[in-house]
Amino acid sequence: MNQPILKYSNEIRSAVLIVHGEKAHSYYFGKDAYENMIKNSKYTSNKELLTIPGAVHTDLYDNVDVIPFDKIQKFFKENGVI
């Protein structure tokens, strides 16, 4: 990637929940995106990286035994999304 797509992510004011499987091949990108989003940001209280232990990318599509619905709902409620 040669585009600075994360350059201004620390200016996002809206609530952001990044849900990622620990064993997903793209997990590094989720972690990097989160770190860039909170680095030097005034808007960190409504940002969260939720790592699902042992999960791969496709586990989060429809594996209801792995998807943490309770944590997702809690985040949405706490941040006025629902």
Beta strands, then each sheet from edge to edge (+ up, - down):
strand 1: 16-21
strand 2: 47-52
sheet 1: 1+ 2+
end
